Amino acid sequence: MIFLNPLYFSFFITTVILQKTFLFLSLAIIYDDYLLIRMPKSFTLSAFKNIKQTGSLFRSSKFLAKKLTESLSSDQPLTVVELGAGDGVITKEILDKISPKSRLYTYEINNNFIPHLSAFKDDRLTIFNQSVEKLRSDFGYNDVDIIISSLPLANINKTFKEQLIRNVKFVLKDKGQFIQYQYSKNDKKILETNFKELSTQFCFFNMPPAIIYNCVNFV
Ligand SMILES: C[S@@+](CC[C@H](N)C(=O)[O-])C[C@H]1O[C@@H](n2cnc3c(N)ncnc32)[C@H](O)[C@@H]1O
């Protein structure tokens, strides 16, 4: 019997331990810092009550938040808009990245998340506790440098989605960016149709893994 040989036996045990350690570390990385305490208190409970509107039971990982904010410049004064802030994992990453003279306007419809966003106490941040439908009336034509969206596009009806994209294009500057993530490729087509330039990135370390669309607006 192979297991009676001590050498094989210790090799087998070592392999099992390494596998379990790898699995544990991967899960710890994916769930990030919110696995034990923050998630049940904030995001998941609120998401659970309104899953269609929230689109996911898990807030984005820091890996995804970092990828979404990669193209933000720390040197220039930017006008940045965030759509669907949740409890602020991406909001924080944006605030960490943008310059002191930049401004971040963030939309969040779910009242439960507002105290988390208000806790940032950052003068550069304006919180709109309202639906993104008001985007066009809150900003002028050609006003915004970058829009980062977490809106659950897959759960939003076609008419709303098309109106949203029209509004996004209206407020974005020439060569302004619309950055959106999704857990499937469902809405790639509608984005391709509306933006002349679109690139995609994949973020495995998120729950679930996400596709990031980076769309460039040409006026
Ligand atoms: C998938 S969650 C993302 C939350 C957070 N940004 C993250 O990445 O963990 C989508 C968020 O969009 C918000 N949302 C959905 N529809 C909205 C709308 N019409 N206007 C504003 N926020 C909306 C939801 O309440 C939810 O917080």
The ligand as an SDF file (V2000), in Angstrom:
LIG
                    3D

 27 29  0  0  0  0  0  0  0  0999 V2000
  -23.8370   46.3220   -7.1620 C   0  0  0  0  0  0  0  0  0  0  0  0
  -24.1800   47.5730   -5.9430 S   0  0  0  0  0  0  0  0  0  0  0  0
  -22.5810   48.3090   -5.9030 C   0  0  0  0  0  0  0  0  0  0  0  0
  -22.2550   48.9900   -4.6150 C   0  0  0  0  0  0  0  0  0  0  0  0
  -20.8000   49.4680   -4.4880 C   0  0  0  0  0  0  0  0  0  0  0  0
  -20.4790   50.4980   -5.4310 N   0  0  0  0  0  0  0  0  0  0  0  0
  -19.8660   48.3080   -4.6870 C   0  0  0  0  0  0  0  0  0  0  0  0
  -19.2330   48.2450   -5.7400 O   0  0  0  0  0  0  0  0  0  0  0  0
  -19.7470   47.4700   -3.7690 O   0  0  0  0  0  0  0  0  0  0  0  0
  -25.1910   48.7120   -6.8690 C   0  0  0  0  0  0  0  0  0  0  0  0
  -25.6360   49.9540   -6.0870 C   0  0  0  0  0  0  0  0  0  0  0  0
  -26.3890   50.7990   -6.9680 O   0  0  0  0  0  0  0  0  0  0  0  0
  -27.4770   51.3720   -6.2400 C   0  0  0  0  0  0  0  0  0  0  0  0
  -28.5210   51.7460   -7.2140 N   0  0  0  0  0  0  0  0  0  0  0  0
  -29.3030   50.9080   -7.9520 C   0  0  0  0  0  0  0  0  0  0  0  0
  -30.1200   51.6070   -8.7540 N   0  0  0  0  0  0  0  0  0  0  0  0
  -29.8520   52.9280   -8.5280 C   0  0  0  0  0  0  0  0  0  0  0  0
  -30.3690   54.1460   -9.0650 C   0  0  0  0  0  0  0  0  0  0  0  0
  -31.3400   54.1530   -9.9930 N   0  0  0  0  0  0  0  0  0  0  0  0
  -29.8450   55.3030   -8.6120 N   0  0  0  0  0  0  0  0  0  0  0  0
  -28.8750   55.3270   -7.6830 C   0  0  0  0  0  0  0  0  0  0  0  0
  -28.3250   54.2080   -7.1290 N   0  0  0  0  0  0  0  0  0  0  0  0
  -28.8170   53.0140   -7.5410 C   0  0  0  0  0  0  0  0  0  0  0  0
  -27.9070   50.2400   -5.2970 C   0  0  0  0  0  0  0  0  0  0  0  0
  -28.6480   50.7250   -4.2040 O   0  0  0  0  0  0  0  0  0  0  0  0
  -26.5420   49.6530   -4.9020 C   0  0  0  0  0  0  0  0  0  0  0  0
  -26.0430   50.2620   -3.7610 O   0  0  0  0  0  0  0  0  0  0  0  0
  1  2  1  0
  2  3  1  0
  2 10  1  0
  3  4  1  0
  4  5  1  0
  5  6  1  0
  5  7  1  0
  7  8  2  0
  7  9  1  0
 10 11  1  0
 11 12  1  0
 11 26  1  0
 12 13  1  0
 13 14  1  0
 13 24  1  0
 14 15  1  0
 14 23  1  0
 15 16  2  0
 16 17  1  0
 17 18  1  0
 17 23  2  0
 18 19  1  0
 18 20  2  0
 20 21  1  0
 21 22  2  0
 22 23  1  0
 24 25  1  0
 24 26  1  0
 26 27  1  0
M  CHG  2   2   1   9  -1
M  END
$$$$
